[in-house]
Amino acid sequence: MATDDAGDKTDEKVWDFDSYAWTDRYDDMVRADLDMYASYDDVLDAVVEIAGASPSARVLDIGAGTGNLSIRCAERGACVTGLDPSRRMLAQAEAKIAAKGLDVQFALADDPFLRLPFDDSSFDAVVSTYALHHVARKSQPAAVREMMRVLRPGGILALGDVAFRDSDAEKAMREQCDWLDDEFYLYVDELTAAFAETGAILEARQMTSATWILWAVKPLAARRGNDPA
Ligand SMILES: C[S@@+](CC[C@H](N)C(=O)[O-])C[C@H]1O[C@@H](n2cnc3c(N)ncnc32)[C@H](O)[C@@H]1O
């Protein structure tokens, strides 16, 4: 189990999707999985709905993988950019986009949550599903700041991922099931504090026993978390 208590070694863990035997079967795998990816399509639909991926909206999908979230946004007319560190995941995304006659700009990016190659306020929405848990929990507040930086004021950041209300809730879930891995599943309490530091209020909706949708609107005026509202 990778917790902050486990020290720096696990914090450095990287998930190289180009090296896994099952990467080219990702879509089939997630749809057959009733644990981590339970209600997968419902989770993606909810993120797209909350993000309001409307025609011409500039949407950034981080950890885009095989493109399932990007495709949903592009089908609604949004101008989508998808970033991911895996060539093999993006190759599947590009093949699906071409087959559907859609236009999405996919690009390889190392560590995109922490280093987004875009100016401030470049996007109307930032979305991501099942990817932020690959960022060490202690770095997730920096990822929140980086995602909020590229979002325009009034824009929406929407995430869908395995998450728990807090570390105790994760421990309780680990006692009930055997499928939780050594990934940095999100903690709603810690992310609420990270969003508050940017002046934003995190909203949360639980979708399954271990999957949540988390979202926030970037405040119109810059405000620090400890300023009066
Ligand atoms: C479980 S898949 C999710 C893909 C897609 N978003 C979806 O909902 O199906 C995780 C994706 O995150 C990517 N990834 C791994 N480490 C990452 C990191 N540090 N930052 C961003 N993406 C990462 C992987 O290459 C992979 O495509």
The ligand as an SDF file (V2000), in Angstrom:
LIG
                    3D

 27 29  0  0  0  0  0  0  0  0999 V2000
   -6.3780    4.2260  -15.8730 C   0  0  0  0  0  0  0  0  0  0  0  0
   -5.8880    5.1320  -17.2760 S   0  0  0  0  0  0  0  0  0  0  0  0
   -7.2220    6.2880  -17.5030 C   0  0  0  0  0  0  0  0  0  0  0  0
   -7.3560    6.7190  -18.9370 C   0  0  0  0  0  0  0  0  0  0  0  0
   -8.6010    7.5560  -19.2600 C   0  0  0  0  0  0  0  0  0  0  0  0
   -8.5320    8.8640  -18.6360 N   0  0  0  0  0  0  0  0  0  0  0  0
   -9.8610    6.8450  -18.8710 C   0  0  0  0  0  0  0  0  0  0  0  0
  -10.6580    7.3990  -18.1060 O   0  0  0  0  0  0  0  0  0  0  0  0
  -10.0610    5.7260  -19.3450 O   0  0  0  0  0  0  0  0  0  0  0  0
   -4.6190    6.1630  -16.5990 C   0  0  0  0  0  0  0  0  0  0  0  0
   -3.9100    7.0130  -17.6360 C   0  0  0  0  0  0  0  0  0  0  0  0
   -3.0810    7.9350  -16.9430 O   0  0  0  0  0  0  0  0  0  0  0  0
   -1.8510    7.9930  -17.5840 C   0  0  0  0  0  0  0  0  0  0  0  0
   -0.8330    8.3850  -16.5740 N   0  0  0  0  0  0  0  0  0  0  0  0
    0.0120    7.6080  -15.8640 C   0  0  0  0  0  0  0  0  0  0  0  0
    0.7550    8.3690  -15.0510 N   0  0  0  0  0  0  0  0  0  0  0  0
    0.3470    9.6430  -15.2320 C   0  0  0  0  0  0  0  0  0  0  0  0
    0.7390   10.9020  -14.6760 C   0  0  0  0  0  0  0  0  0  0  0  0
    1.6930   11.0040  -13.7390 N   0  0  0  0  0  0  0  0  0  0  0  0
    0.1210   12.0210  -15.1070 N   0  0  0  0  0  0  0  0  0  0  0  0
   -0.8550   11.9370  -16.0540 C   0  0  0  0  0  0  0  0  0  0  0  0
   -1.2670   10.7880  -16.6090 N   0  0  0  0  0  0  0  0  0  0  0  0
   -0.6740    9.6550  -16.2020 C   0  0  0  0  0  0  0  0  0  0  0  0
   -1.6050    6.6080  -18.1630 C   0  0  0  0  0  0  0  0  0  0  0  0
   -0.6760    6.6250  -19.2310 O   0  0  0  0  0  0  0  0  0  0  0  0
   -3.0150    6.2200  -18.5790 C   0  0  0  0  0  0  0  0  0  0  0  0
   -3.2760    6.5560  -19.9050 O   0  0  0  0  0  0  0  0  0  0  0  0
  1  2  1  0
  2  3  1  0
  2 10  1  0
  3  4  1  0
  4  5  1  0
  5  6  1  0
  5  7  1  0
  7  8  2  0
  7  9  1  0
 10 11  1  0
 11 12  1  0
 11 26  1  0
 12 13  1  0
 13 14  1  0
 13 24  1  0
 14 15  1  0
 14 23  1  0
 15 16  2  0
 16 17  1  0
 17 18  1  0
 17 23  2  0
 18 19  1  0
 18 20  2  0
 20 21  1  0
 21 22  2  0
 22 23  1  0
 24 25  1  0
 24 26  1  0
 26 27  1  0
M  CHG  2   2   1   9  -1
M  END
$$$$
